[in-house]
Amino acid sequence: LILKQCFTDAHVHLASYEPGDLEDVVGRATEAGVILMVTAGTTVESSLKSIDLANRYPSIKAAVGIHPLDLTEPIDEMTINALRQMAEGNPEVVAVSEIGLDFQDHAPPKNLQNHAFRQQIRLAKTLKLPIIFHSRDAYPATLKLLEQEAAGSTGGAVHYFEGDIATACKFVKLGFYISFGRPLLRFPHLEEAARRIPIDRILLETDAFPQPWKKRRKDWTEPRHVIKVAERLAELRGLTLEDVAYTTNHNLKTMLRLM
């Protein structure tokens, strides 16, 4: 099978799938032309599982990190050391993720999140790895913290971006990529951002993970659906799908130091 377009998915959670299901998810992604997926940890355990998947599948690379919603206590030296040991000298680990801030009402205390985010940014800088970070209801605080930590020096991406063009430009100015998921298919303010920010700062993703609340299994978001996001970006930019695939692949590989 020769595919004209090959796609990349900058952010997924493949460690969350049941083993039997995962085989099919990866198979469908490969069939659709997805040649690279970055699967992010959210805990120490899921980070280890992500590395295991990266060792087993050529199309998967791993990221390690503690998600802000998975914080139950201040991130300690033992946890940071565990992440460091997983990543150090491991070519399958390409980023520190999923880290960041989540200021929804039910989220852990902000001071806990800020501390964990800072510690993991510092770890990424030590490891010379990019960060792929979460920011929900927290763009101003995220931008401020990234600036304070000079996180642009290690680079990375704001994952599943849902902000406006002004916010996108602030992240780009700090040195980060903007990663668009399926919300790009629905929201006009995202279309404007996708049209106007430099194409060499755009990544595509699905944030795929099991979605049992959806009535039909076939409606779950999977890495193969990254093509829908690519098609929408091509429409918005007046580019061919082949151009979008090539450019976003190049962007991700550049960010991950895989070029």
LINFENDA-V850095 format. One line per field, one symbol per residue. phi: phi as a letter, one per 20 degrees, with the letter a starting at -180 (. if undefined). psi: psi as a letter, one per 30 degrees, with the letter a starting at -180 (. if undefined). Layout:
phi->???
psi->???
This chain:
phi->.ddfdcdcdfaccffeefgffggffffffffeneebcdeeecbgfffffffgfffecfedddcdrdfgfeedbgfdffffffffffefmdffedadaddpccdfgefggffffgfffgfffffgffeldfdddebclbgfffgfffffelfgfdmqbeelfceefffgffffffodeddedfgffddgfffffffdfgfeddccbclfbgcffffdgfeffcggffffffffffffemdfffffgffffffffffemde
psi->jjkekklkjfjliffflkeeeeeeeeeeeeefgjfkkjkklfleefeeeeeeeeffkffkllkklkkefgkflkkleeeeeeeeeeekgjffjfljkjlakjglegllkeeeeeeeeeefeeeeeefhklkjlkjkhgeeeeeeeeeeghffffaakjkhkgaleeeeeeeeefgllkjkafffffjefeeeefeflkfggklklfhklkiffkekeffkklefffeeeeeeeeeefhlleeeeeeeeeeeeeeeghg.
